[in-house]
């Protein structure tokens, strides 16, 4: 299976992939000598110890989107990667955990029909999946988390309707363990786009408080707008310098004690 993967020049200006820290790289799965694993319209890096992607980067062409069905596409482990480094259906059976896409399925379905169909199928590899509470996207402040990409295309005059997104789970040492798997309770997303030839990047952090017992209970979801610098304190990677220079988060957003969760898409600083 050969795939083009994430296009760093997709926006018409340089916006590369994240770079793993030394510890992140040491923990990363390698495929053909690289820690970057390519799929159709997205790329990712896998953590051996956590068995989830540490980052996923994907391109969205809002002008070339195709409405494709998800019916009859199975969730499967990527045969190119040792199964021992992937979390599969053994985690998700008979509980409230959903198999949640990191790179949104709908985001990837663009381009010529055959290419869009391949991207649709590629999105279902377990390498692109993390456990999320059922109704995850719907429950986060009326779907705020799941609608971030749609919002930037709707609310901002984005050049050529093209967006690049970076996202993944935050691996915390005290994440609760369920069925032998540490369940991430935080996720991040950084959305890069160009307005009038100027690169911009807006970053977000989602926290989901999960009580893992016989029943999986959801306490609350909260979504914050944050800076890339703050995200880097939480993950084993650094974002490209071009994205840091384009960060729309103000200095005031850095203070965690003062920061308030987003109540609606209207609260976002694009």
PyMOL commands that set and color helices and strands:
alter all, ss='L'
color gray80, all
select helices_A, chain A and resi 22-26+83-85+105-108+113-122+126-128+136-139+145-155+159-161+228-232+241-245+251-254+265-267
alter helices_A, ss='H'
color red, helices_A
select strands_A, chain A and resi 19-20+37-38+42-46+53-61+97-101+129-133+162-170+177-178+181-182+186-195+198-212+216-226+237-238
alter strands_A, ss='S'
color yellow, strands_A
deselect
rebuild
show_as cartoon
